[in-house]
Amino acid sequence: EKQYILEMTKKTITDLYPKMPQKWSLSIAFIVKKIATSQQFVRENLKDKIVVSLRDVARCLSTYSWLRRQYSKLLCANSNWKKRCLVIALGLCYYFRLNKNEREKYNKEISKNKSALFTQQLQKEIDTLCNCFEIPSGVARNQALKENLFVLFLCIMTTTPIILVGKPGTSKTLSYQIIRNNLSHSGIKDFEAKLEENKLPLKVKPIHPIAFQCTHDSKPEGIKERWDQTMRHSENSQIFPLLLLDEIGLAEHSKHNPLKVLHQLLEHPKISFVGISNWRLDAAKMNRVVVHQIQPMNTVELMETAKEMLEHHKKIYETNNRVAFGNHNLRKEIENIAQVYDKVICDKSGAFRPGGKKHFFGARDFYSLIRYQLNSQSSMQSFEGFMRNFGGIPASKLQGHLGAILEEVLGMEKSEISNKMSKWTPLECVRKNLRDTKNNNSPLLGDNYMISRHCMVISDLEHSWQVLLDQDVLKYDNEFLFGGCFPADRLTTITNYNHLNKIISCMEGGKTVVMYNLEYIHESLYDMLNQRYQKKPSGQTYCRVALGSESRDCYVSEKFKLVVIVTKSVAYSPEMPIAFLNRFEKQLISYESSLQPDIRERIPVMRNRLCQAFGVSDDQLSDLFPGFCDDTIPSALSCILADGKYEELKIEQYTEPEEEAKTETVDIRDTELKMLELFRPICRPEKLIKLAIQKKYPPSNDPAQLEHFPTLVLFKKNNIFI
């Protein structure tokens, strides 16, 4: 292999300098050594050895050659630039595909007998190039973002295929959008000026991007059609045509095997190609592209990211309000949020990993927490942020484990934390989420400070989500879309198109959509759920929606909201994609969680009361009442309380308002009697008769028996029950 590398290097240098001076022989030997060492290292340390081949050597030399040509006039005599070019090429083709530990080993291996470490040299190049990009306000230049921008820019300019691989929330889509905006026809002049300013006079051209949204239903024809569409623009020498395959990892699992068409297309591409995925693809595809394995953030990087977001926020606030930023405690609150998030992610108890899902919470929850705190500027309101972004798990675990973390980080009393957390029930969190639309956020914050994601309602039981209708959180005029369980409903494209077209219509009209049992179209909405909307010159925002093997741009109203309902068993199952979960604020909804704490505490007492009134044991309740389950009594109480509130509203319409608002109280005894009254007509008479025959009832003065059930089987005659 080393001989092949030597011959390929000689050819590259000869093409660069046909009249190669003798001194280049030393440079060739140096380049060959570094590339051969890199090949050997990656082959030994990566699990799949076949992802390393001479294609990597060709890509490395191609990048090196492009960089040398860019500087041939300005820096032809600068030997330092030769080394910089090699560092960049090695980093692009070998370093960025490694994980954190492998990078440290590679750095030691490639830096042998050198005073300057390889990673230090590469980091300087990353920082220099990233200083040229115009970054939107509210976006922190953390290491993941800078690396993404670095590899994307170089690969697009050299038409080298690139795939970004990283967990949800690692700035993959954001990086692409920053590249697209800076290299657009309108932004290219400012970018060139920044390159000159940073002494990087690279020859760049505007890009012409064409995007395709991949799903499990993608087909080879759809990808080939977009490739051909992009290729037609390659005839224009004034632009760089670019094809983006978003969520390319989903297409790999398609039964149509659509990505196999890329094997031939990626051999010697004439267009730039970018893929975005949450996981690595198979070796045949990874061998044909540059791979950037995005590293997760550690605690220090979390802190730095949060602080940089704060600095952006302060500048915008002072520019728009023309006054100094007054919340001096916000920096400490931001640091506390970073600590809380880190402890949640690193928690070993399993409380924050329902169903064993390791990444149930992720970076998107952290960014949403920061944006929420910046928007609220109040430590009290940050509790709402904690409850909204760390929801979706049982209330007992949330109160116990999250409460303990907050107690440790914030230094507050346990009782105070418990009281503040109890104010934000899952029901209230969903209500606030639906009220937070883009058009009612502070205008100074902009798109990157939009605090509210779309909402996932995790229903404790299949019917539990209906409490949102009972409590007027969801409206009956919302658009409800339900999927069927029949194969014809799930497998036909027509049904999927009908549902997606209704969602697209609601997106344009700003209507709330409630989806249930529609897992087979979730992937089509990934780009919309990112909330990284693109803007037309008219100011309208749009996103991509995948329709079968195609995708199209759709307008999104600022008022649009999506609520996805899933059962607890589905949300916690291994089949639920983490990439889908992390795009939502999650709340675990049950009838019990909708009740006030004092009412909730009396559920066991009321269950015993029900057993006493009917003279049955606890395990016989399901025989006596059809469909009885753990949620039955809470749902009955919720119904009774909702009816009481409705009656109060009707009375208030015809009475003078009192000067002082009364504290909301509940008559427990009255509620018990109403509950028994509610259960009376739904019991199974034959079961009650059977119980009465099998068991002689003793004399009783229980008003529940005497008043409510004499007409069924019990009647009093001379104080004897028969």
ChimeraX attribute file (.defattr): number of C-alpha atoms within 10 A of each C-alpha:
attribute: neighborCount
match mode: 1-to-1
recipient: residues
	/A:1	10
	/A:2	13
	/A:3	10
	/A:4	13
	/A:5	19
	/A:6	18
	/A:7	12
	/A:8	17
	/A:9	24
	/A:10	19
	/A:11	14
	/A:12	18
	/A:13	20
	/A:14	14
	/A:15	12
	/A:16	15
	/A:17	12
	/A:18	10
	/A:19	9
	/A:20	13
	/A:21	9
	/A:22	8
	/A:23	8
	/A:24	14
	/A:25	13
	/A:26	9
	/A:27	16
	/A:28	16
	/A:29	13
	/A:30	13
	/A:31	21
	/A:32	21
	/A:33	16
	/A:34	16
	/A:35	25
	/A:36	17
	/A:37	16
	/A:38	23
	/A:39	20
	/A:40	13
	/A:41	18
	/A:42	20
	/A:43	16
	/A:44	12
	/A:45	13
	/A:46	15
	/A:47	9
	/A:48	12
	/A:49	13
	/A:50	12
	/A:51	19
	/A:52	22
	/A:53	14
	/A:54	14
	/A:55	16
	/A:56	22
	/A:57	23
	/A:58	16
	/A:59	22
	/A:60	23
	/A:61	25
	/A:62	18
	/A:63	24
	/A:64	22
	/A:65	20
	/A:66	18
	/A:67	22
	/A:68	20
	/A:69	16
	/A:70	16
	/A:71	19
	/A:72	14
	/A:73	9
	/A:74	10
	/A:75	14
	/A:76	13
	/A:77	11
	/A:78	11
	/A:79	10
	/A:80	9
	/A:81	15
	/A:82	18
	/A:83	16
	/A:84	18
	/A:85	21
	/A:86	23
	/A:87	20
	/A:88	24
	/A:89	25
	/A:90	26
	/A:91	19
	/A:92	26
	/A:93	26
	/A:94	23
	/A:95	26
	/A:96	21
	/A:97	22
	/A:98	20
	/A:99	15
	/A:100	15
	/A:101	8
	/A:102	15
	/A:103	16
	/A:104	13
	/A:105	14
	/A:106	21
	/A:107	15
	/A:108	14
	/A:109	15
	/A:110	19
	/A:111	15
	/A:112	11
	/A:113	9
	/A:114	9
	/A:115	7
	/A:116	10
	/A:117	14
	/A:118	21
	/A:119	19
	/A:120	11
	/A:121	14
	/A:122	21
	/A:123	17
	/A:124	12
	/A:125	16
	/A:126	19
	/A:127	15
	/A:128	16
	/A:129	20
	/A:130	22
	/A:131	15
	/A:132	19
	/A:133	21
	/A:134	15
	/A:135	16
	/A:136	14
	/A:137	17
	/A:138	22
	/A:139	20
	/A:140	19
	/A:141	17
	/A:142	17
	/A:143	18
	/A:144	20
	/A:145	20
	/A:146	21
	/A:147	23
	/A:148	25
	/A:149	24
	/A:150	21
	/A:151	23
	/A:152	26
	/A:153	20
	/A:154	19
	/A:155	22
	/A:156	22
	/A:157	19
	/A:158	19
	/A:159	21
	/A:160	26
	/A:161	24
	/A:162	25
	/A:163	29
	/A:164	30
	/A:165	24
	/A:166	20
	/A:167	20
	/A:168	23
	/A:169	20
	/A:170	23
	/A:171	22
	/A:172	24
	/A:173	19
	/A:174	18
	/A:175	22
	/A:176	20
	/A:177	16
	/A:178	17
	/A:179	21
	/A:180	19
	/A:181	21
	/A:182	22
	/A:183	24
	/A:184	18
	/A:185	14
	/A:186	11
	/A:187	15
	/A:188	18
	/A:189	16
	/A:190	14
	/A:191	19
	/A:192	21
	/A:193	14
	/A:194	19
	/A:195	21
	/A:196	12
	/A:197	12
	/A:198	14
	/A:199	11
	/A:200	16
	/A:201	15
	/A:202	15
	/A:203	12
	/A:204	19
	/A:205	18
	/A:206	20
	/A:207	22
	/A:208	18
	/A:209	18
	/A:210	15
	/A:211	20
	/A:212	24
	/A:213	27
	/A:214	34
	/A:215	29
	/A:216	23
	/A:217	24
	/A:218	28
	/A:219	21
	/A:220	17
	/A:221	14
	/A:222	16
	/A:223	24
	/A:224	16
	/A:225	12
	/A:226	17
	/A:227	21
	/A:228	12
	/A:229	14
	/A:230	24
	/A:231	18
	/A:232	11
	/A:233	17
	/A:234	18
	/A:235	12
	/A:236	10
	/A:237	9
	/A:238	12
	/A:239	18
	/A:240	25
	/A:241	26
	/A:242	24
	/A:243	25
	/A:244	23
	/A:245	21
	/A:246	24
	/A:247	25
	/A:248	28
	/A:249	22
	/A:250	19
	/A:251	26
	/A:252	20
	/A:253	16
	/A:254	17
	/A:255	11
	/A:256	15
	/A:257	15
	/A:258	23
	/A:259	20
	/A:260	13
	/A:261	14
	/A:262	16
	/A:263	12
	/A:264	10
	/A:265	14
	/A:266	17
	/A:267	13
	/A:268	11
	/A:269	13
	/A:270	18
	/A:271	23
	/A:272	26
	/A:273	25
	/A:274	24
	/A:275	22
	/A:276	22
	/A:277	22
	/A:278	21
	/A:279	16
	/A:280	18
	/A:281	19
	/A:282	12
	/A:283	13
	/A:284	13
	/A:285	17
	/A:286	17
	/A:287	18
	/A:288	25
	/A:289	23
	/A:290	26
	/A:291	23
	/A:292	25
	/A:293	23
	/A:294	24
	/A:295	18
	/A:296	16
	/A:297	16
	/A:298	9
	/A:299	13
	/A:300	11
	/A:301	15
	/A:302	21
	/A:303	18
	/A:304	16
	/A:305	20
	/A:306	25
	/A:307	20
	/A:308	16
	/A:309	22
	/A:310	22
	/A:311	15
	/A:312	16
	/A:313	22
	/A:314	18
	/A:315	16
	/A:316	18
	/A:317	17
	/A:318	14
	/A:319	13
	/A:320	11
	/A:321	11
	/A:322	10
	/A:323	9
	/A:324	11
	/A:325	14
	/A:326	11
	/A:327	11
	/A:328	9
	/A:329	11
	/A:330	17
	/A:331	15
	/A:332	11
	/A:333	19
	/A:334	23
	/A:335	18
	/A:336	16
	/A:337	25
	/A:338	25
	/A:339	20
	/A:340	20
	/A:341	24
	/A:342	17
	/A:343	16
	/A:344	21
	/A:345	17
	/A:346	12
	/A:347	15
	/A:348	10
	/A:349	9
	/A:350	15
	/A:351	18
	/A:352	26
	/A:353	18
	/A:354	17
	/A:355	16
	/A:356	13
	/A:357	17
	/A:358	14
	/A:359	17
	/A:360	23
	/A:361	26
	/A:362	23
	/A:363	21
	/A:364	20
	/A:365	24
	/A:366	22
	/A:367	22
	/A:368	22
	/A:369	28
	/A:370	26
	/A:371	25
	/A:372	23
	/A:373	25
	/A:374	23
	/A:375	19
	/A:376	16
	/A:377	17
	/A:378	15
	/A:379	15
	/A:380	11
	/A:381	14
	/A:382	21
	/A:383	20
	/A:384	23
	/A:385	25
	/A:386	23
	/A:387	26
	/A:388	28
	/A:389	26
	/A:390	23
	/A:391	24
	/A:392	27
	/A:393	20
	/A:394	17
	/A:395	17
	/A:396	11
	/A:397	13
	/A:398	18
	/A:399	17
	/A:400	13
	/A:401	18
	/A:402	24
	/A:403	21
	/A:404	17
	/A:405	18
	/A:406	23
	/A:407	17
	/A:408	13
	/A:409	15
	/A:410	16
	/A:411	10
	/A:412	13
	/A:413	13
	/A:414	14
	/A:415	11
	/A:416	12
	/A:417	19
	/A:418	16
	/A:419	10
	/A:420	14
	/A:421	18
	/A:422	16
	/A:423	15
	/A:424	18
	/A:425	23
	/A:426	23
	/A:427	23
	/A:428	17
	/A:429	22
	/A:430	26
	/A:431	16
	/A:432	16
	/A:433	19
	/A:434	20
	/A:435	14
	/A:436	18
	/A:437	20
	/A:438	20
	/A:439	12
	/A:440	11
	/A:441	16
	/A:442	12
	/A:443	11
	/A:444	15
	/A:445	19
	/A:446	14
	/A:447	16
	/A:448	16
	/A:449	24
	/A:450	20
	/A:451	23
	/A:452	25
	/A:453	25
	/A:454	22
	/A:455	23
	/A:456	27
	/A:457	30
	/A:458	26
	/A:459	24
	/A:460	21
	/A:461	17
	/A:462	14
	/A:463	12
	/A:464	20
	/A:465	22
	/A:466	17
	/A:467	22
	/A:468	20
	/A:469	11
	/A:470	16
	/A:471	17
	/A:472	12
	/A:473	17
	/A:474	20
	/A:475	14
	/A:476	9
	/A:477	9
	/A:478	12
	/A:479	16
	/A:480	15
	/A:481	16
	/A:482	13
	/A:483	17
	/A:484	12
	/A:485	10
	/A:486	8
	/A:487	8
	/A:488	11
	/A:489	14
	/A:490	18
	/A:491	11
	/A:492	10
	/A:493	13
	/A:494	13
	/A:495	16
	/A:496	19
	/A:497	15
	/A:498	11
	/A:499	16
	/A:500	20
	/A:501	14
	/A:502	14
	/A:503	24
	/A:504	18
	/A:505	14
	/A:506	22
	/A:507	23
	/A:508	17
	/A:509	15
	/A:510	17
	/A:511	19
	/A:512	21
	/A:513	20
	/A:514	21
	/A:515	22
	/A:516	16
	/A:517	18
	/A:518	19
	/A:519	13
	/A:520	14
	/A:521	22
	/A:522	17
	/A:523	21
	/A:524	24
	/A:525	20
	/A:526	22
	/A:527	19
	/A:528	20
	/A:529	19
	/A:530	20
	/A:531	18
	/A:532	16
	/A:533	18
	/A:534	16
	/A:535	12
	/A:536	10
	/A:537	6
	/A:538	6
	/A:539	8
	/A:540	13
	/A:541	18
	/A:542	22
	/A:543	21
	/A:544	21
	/A:545	25
	/A:546	24
	/A:547	21
	/A:548	20
	/A:549	20
	/A:550	20
	/A:551	19
	/A:552	13
	/A:553	14
	/A:554	16
	/A:555	23
	/A:556	23
	/A:557	19
	/A:558	17
	/A:559	19
	/A:560	20
	/A:561	24
	/A:562	22
	/A:563	21
	/A:564	20
	/A:565	23
	/A:566	24
	/A:567	21
	/A:568	20
	/A:569	15
	/A:570	14
	/A:571	25
	/A:572	20
	/A:573	14
	/A:574	12
	/A:575	8
	/A:576	15
	/A:577	14
	/A:578	19
	/A:579	19
	/A:580	16
	/A:581	19
	/A:582	24
	/A:583	24
	/A:584	24
	/A:585	26
	/A:586	30
	/A:587	27
	/A:588	25
	/A:589	31
	/A:590	26
	/A:591	28
	/A:592	23
	/A:593	18
	/A:594	21
	/A:595	19
	/A:596	14
	/A:597	13
	/A:598	11
	/A:599	17
	/A:600	16
	/A:601	12
	/A:602	13
	/A:603	17
	/A:604	11
	/A:605	12
	/A:606	20
	/A:607	17
	/A:608	14
	/A:609	17
	/A:610	22
	/A:611	16
	/A:612	15
	/A:613	16
	/A:614	19
	/A:615	16
	/A:616	18
	/A:617	11
	/A:618	12
	/A:619	9
	/A:620	13
	/A:621	18
	/A:622	13
	/A:623	14
	/A:624	19
	/A:625	19
	/A:626	11
	/A:627	9
	/A:628	13
	/A:629	12
	/A:630	13
	/A:631	15
	/A:632	16
	/A:633	20
	/A:634	23
	/A:635	20
	/A:636	17
	/A:637	24
	/A:638	21
	/A:639	18
	/A:640	17
	/A:641	16
	/A:642	15
	/A:643	13
	/A:644	13
	/A:645	13
	/A:646	12
	/A:647	11
	/A:648	11
	/A:649	11
	/A:650	10
	/A:651	11
	/A:652	12
	/A:653	9
	/A:654	8
	/A:655	8
	/A:656	8
	/A:657	9
	/A:658	8
	/A:659	6
	/A:660	6
	/A:661	7
	/A:662	7
	/A:663	6
	/A:664	5
	/A:665	7
	/A:666	13
	/A:667	7
	/A:668	13
	/A:669	9
	/A:670	9
	/A:671	17
	/A:672	19
	/A:673	16
	/A:674	15
	/A:675	19
	/A:676	20
	/A:677	15
	/A:678	15
	/A:679	14
	/A:680	17
	/A:681	12
	/A:682	11
	/A:683	17
	/A:684	13
	/A:685	15
	/A:686	12
	/A:687	14
	/A:688	20
	/A:689	14
	/A:690	11
	/A:691	17
	/A:692	18
	/A:693	12
	/A:694	9
	/A:695	12
	/A:696	11
	/A:697	14
	/A:698	10
	/A:699	10
	/A:700	13
	/A:701	9
	/A:702	11
	/A:703	11
	/A:704	20
	/A:705	17
	/A:706	15
	/A:707	11
	/A:708	16
	/A:709	18
	/A:710	12
	/A:711	9
	/A:712	13
	/A:713	16
	/A:714	18
	/A:715	15
	/A:716	12
	/A:717	8
	/A:718	6
	/A:719	10
	/A:720	13
	/A:721	15
	/A:722	14
